[in-house]
């Protein structure tokens, strides 16, 4: 099924899945000085979620990552920016930016398990910033557009995003409202057939390079959950101001921008789906975002455990390998167990999701656990590396910085707990008025 689908997609996608490379040999041999040592590849095997077709997809993506992305990661980290248009174009040409999107707009039309397979394999990139930027494009800005957008909008924004010709960003968080989406203040007021947008967005991944933004803005003065609309906003319009590129603790190669809107005029037809349904659409997008983010964290965590085992086996203290200490090998065993438990929760959530179930509770659990485990795992592994772990020469220090975002972005841990409590019916209720 998968290969025949790709034949109808594009010939070079089919070649990629069959293992035929289309990158130059000079690219594959390029290395940057001072580059973080590459982690040993972990085997890709079938599982309760992944079958042969998923394995072909992941193997093809892994080859592209090793040839076109990983040799340059250290340079891009040092520069604080990766060339999104160049990287996205290569991914788009190979079919990786639209695996679940409709065929008529250039996608592969596959179920969501294939998007999760892509997300998990993107974890073989030697940083957190680039996978995050790709995930914004595939699972944060385009799901609502693909499901609810008009044919015109899909042709204008979705199709070139799938091909990698456009880079997209998500405009939800603001200076005064992050996880509390209902409190956003950006407004898009109707004037005839147009919308006039004023306000601003914060923490905008891909913001300095994006061609368009999936923007959430207030389009009426009704109740907070019914007053917002999602819309496609070209970033080159008059009145769109990218005020600064934000300096961050981690995710260095991914650009994050603060954006302001001053009387930006867009056609009202740029609203995705029904006007006033933006909050609901964004909550649906969050389900995929949280599953995607969990999947992208699994492979790096496995790699960090594997590298820590190798390092502590070779590194000696007091006449024996550090790994021989019970506290070290027991801790690594516990961390490996936790990663497998997270994978099981993720796969169960995805299987239920592709069957049409509401997995908001499970997706929130996935994200909560992924964020907390990533923090625990990177901290404990870095400790076993000793002084070397405090340098920028090893992968564990990079992911120690990058993975801190998992408990903040896309909904903080505390918000995930509130969502879970809501589904458990344990949230306090306001007292009844006499």
N, C-alpha and C positions, 0 to 999 in steps of 0.2 A: 504493500500500500504506500509506504513512505517514498520508496524510490520512484514509483510510477507518478506520484504526486509531484515530485521534483522535476520529472521529465517535462511535465506541463508547465512548470514554473520558469526555469531558464536552464540552458544547457550547462553553463558553468557551475550552477548549483549541483547538478547531477554529477559533474566531474569531481566536485569537491567531496561529495558523499562516497564516491567510489574510490577515493583516496588519491586522485590525480591532482597534484599541486599546481597552482597557477602563479606562484610567487617566484621571484628571481633568487638564484642561489646566493647572490651577493647580499640580499636582505637577510637570509637565514644565518649568515656567518657574522653579521655585524654585532659588535658588543661595545658597550660604553665602559670607559675606565671607571674604576671604583664601583662597579656594578654589584648589587647584592647577589650572592650565589644562588643559582637556580635550585629550587627544591626538587627532589626526585619525584617523577611522575607516579601518581597512585593509579592502580589499575581501574579500568572501567568495566563493570560487570552488570549483568542483568539482575533485577531486583523485583520486588512486588510492584513497583511503578514502572521501571524501565525494561523494555524488551529490546529485541535486536535492532529495530528501527531507531530507537532512542540512542543506542550505543553508536550506530553509524553517525548520527547527528553529532554526538559529543566528540567522537574521534576526529571528525572533520573540523570542528571548531577548535579543538586542542591544537591541531596542526597549524591553523591560521594564527592562533595566539602565539605559539612558539616562533613563528616566522615573522609576523607583522607587528606584534605588540610587545612581548616580553623583552626583546633585545633593546627596546627604547625606554622602558619604564623608568629606569634610574635617571635618565636625562630629563624626562618629563616631570618626574618628582622634583628634581633640582630646580627646574625652570618654573614650577608651580602651575603648569598647564600642559595638557596633551592636545594634539591637533584633532579635535572632534570630527571635523568634516572629512579628514583623510581616513581616520579609523572607521568612522561610520559608513563611509562609502565602500570600504572593503568588506565590512560585515554585511552591508545591504546587498552588495553584488553576490555574496555567497548565500544569501537567503536567511540570515540569522536575525534580522530585525523585524520579521513579520511572520513567524512560524504559526501563530494562531490567527492571524488576520485574514480577511476574505481574499480569495484567489483573484477576484475581479479587480482588486486594487494592488496586486503584486504579492500578496501574502501566500502562505502555503495552506491555510485553511485547516490546520491540525488542532487537536484538542490541547488543553492547557498543560497537560503533562509534558509536552514537548517544550513549552516555554520554561518550565521548571528545570528540564534537562539542560537547556541553554544556560539558565541562571547558575545552576550548579557547576557547569563546566567553566563559566566565566571566573569562577573562583580559582582557576589555575593561573590567572593574571597575578603578577607579583606585587599587587597593591590593592587597596580597597576603592580608590577613587574612580578608576576607569570602569570597573564593573558597575559601580553606582550610577555613573553617567549614562551607561548603556541601558541600565534598568529604567532610568527616567524616561528614555525614549520608547522602550518596548512595553513597559508595564505600569507607567504612571501618567503619561500624557496622552496615550493613544487608545486605551481600552474603551473609554466612554465615546470617543470619536468613532471608533470602529462599530460600536453597538448602536449608537443613537444618532450619529451625525447624518446630515443630508448627503446625497450623492455628490453634490457640488463641493461640499467641504471635504469629503473623503478624497476626491480627485485633487483638490488644491493642496491639502495638508497631509492626509494619511499616506497616499501613494508615494510622494517623494520622501516621506519619513521612513517608509518601509525600504525604499531603495537606498537610503543613506544619503540622499541628496540634500535633505533638510536635517537640521539638528533642532530638537525641541526642548523646551523647559516647562516646568510646572509652576504656576503662580497661585499659590494658596496661602502660605505663611506670610505674616506681616510683622512689623516691629512690635505691635501690641497684641498679636494673636498667632500662636504657633499651633499647638495641639488643639486649642479651642477654636475649631474652624467656624463655628456659628457666629463668632464675634468679629469676623473680618469687617473692615470698614471701606475697602475700595468699592467705588460706585460706578455703574455704567447706566447713565440716564438716557432714556429714549428721546430722540429728537427726529421726528419723521421716520425715515427708514434707516436711520443710523443710531449708534450708541456713542455717547461721549463719556470717556473713561477718565476718572481722576482717583488718585490714591497711590499706593505703592506696595511692593512685595519684597520680602526678605528671605535670605537663605536660599536663593534661586540657583539650583544646580544647573550647569550648562548656560547660565544666564549671560555671560559675556560673549558666547559664540552662537547662541540660538538664533534660528531663523523665525521661529514662531513660539508662542507661549500658549499653553492650555490654561486659561485664566479663569479663576473663580471670582465673581464680583456680584455685588448687590444690584439687582435690576428692578426691585420694587421695595416698598416700605412695610411689607407684610411680616408675618412671623419669621424668625431667623432661619428656620429650616425650609421655608418656602419662598424666601425672598432672593435667592441666589441663582445665578445661571453660570454654566460653563461656556466658554467661547474660545474660538481660535483667534489669536491676536498676532499679526505680523510684527516682528520686533524692529523693523526698519521704518515704522510709521512716524510722522512728526509727533513730537510730544512724549515719545518713549525715551527715558533717560536712564542709562546704566551709570549710576553714580560712583560705584566703586566695586572692585574685586576684593572679596573679604579674605583676610588672612586667617587661617584656621589651624587648630591643633593637629589635625590629621587630614587625610584625603587630599594631599597636597596637589596631585596632578589633576584634580577635578576643580574647575573654576566655579566659584560660588559668588553670586552678585546680589547687590541691592538695586532694585529697579523702581523708578517713579514714573507715574503717568500724569501728564498735564494736558487736559482737553484732547485726548487721543480719540480720533473718530474712526469707527469701524462700522461696516454694514450690520444691521440687525440680523441679517441672515447668517452671520458668523456664530450665532448661538448654537451650541450643540444640543440637539434634541428639543425638548420643551423648555420654554422660558419658565424660570422659577423652580426647575428640577435639579439645579446644579449641585445643591448640597447632597441630595440622594445619589446622583451620579458619582460624586466624588467619594462618598462612602463606599460605593461599589468598587471604585478604582482602588481604594485602600486595601480591600481584600486581596487583590492580586499583588499590590505593592508589598504587602507584609509577607505573603507566601514567597514572593520572588526574593525579598531580602534575606529570608531565612535560608533559602536554597543556596544563595550566593555565599553564605558564610560557612557552609559545611566543609567544603574542600579545603579552604585555608586553615580551618581548625585542625583537620586531619593532618595536613602538611606540617603544621607547627608541632604537633605531637610527634610525628615521625622524625622531624629534624632535631627535636629536643632529645629523643631517644638516641639518635646517632651521636649527637654532641656529648651527651653525658656518658655514653659508653666509651668514648675516646678520651674525654677529659678526666684526669685523675686528681684526687685530693686525698691526702693522708694515706698514700700507698695503694689506693684502689679506685676503680672507676666511680664517678659520682652516681651513676645509675645503680650501683650495687647497694646504695643506701635504701632501706625499705621505704622511707618516707617519699623518696623520689619515684621508684617504680610503682608503688601503690597509688600515688597521686596521679601519675600518667594513666594508670589503669582506670581510675575513677573518671578522669576526663574523657578517655576513649568511650567509656560506657555512656556518659552524658551525651556525647556527640551522636552515638547510635540511637539513643532514646529520642533526641531531637529529630533525627532523620525519620524515625518511625512515625512521630507525630506529624511531621511535614507530609510524608507520603500518604498517610491516612486522610489528612485534610484535603490534599489535592485530588485523591480518588473520589472523595465525597463531592468536591467542587465540580469536577467534570461530569458528575451525575446530576448536577443541577441543584444541589443542596446549598443552603445558606451556611457558610462556614465562618461567619464573622467571629464567633467565639473561639473556634479552633485557630483561625488565622491570628487572632490576638494572642492566644497562648503561644503560638509558634514564635511570633516576634518578641514577646516578653522573654521567653526562654532563650532564644538566640542571642538577644542583647546581653542578658545576664551571664550566659555561659561564655560568650566571647570575651567579656571582661575578666571573668574568673580564669579562663584558660590562658589568655595572653599574659596575665599577671603571674600566674604560677609557672608557666613555661619560661618567661623572661627571668624569673628568680633563679631557675636552675642553670641559666646561661651565665650567671654572675656578672662580672664587669663587662664581658663581651655583649651581654644583652642590653647594656646601656649605650652601646654604640649604634651608629646607623649602618653598620656593615652586615647586619643579619636581618632576616625577614621578621623575626619575632618582634623586634622593636618597632618596625613599620606598622605591623598589624596591631600592636599595643596602642598606637596612636589612632589608627584608622577605625578600629572596631569600637572605640568609645562612642561613636555616633549611633551605633545600632540601638542603644537604649534611649536615644533622644529623637532622631529623625523619624518622620513618618508616624508620629505618635509616641510620646514618652512612655516609659514603663508604667507610670502611674495611670496614664490614660488607658493602657491595655488592661490593667487591673480593674479599672472602673467598668470597662466594657464587659469583661468576664463576670464581674459582680452583677451587672445588669442582667445578663443571661442566667445567672444563678438566682436572681431575684433576692439579692442580699443588700442592695443599696438602700440606705436610709430614705424613708419617705418624709416629705415635709408634713408637719402637723396639720391636721384638719382645722379649718377655721370654725369657731363656735357659731 
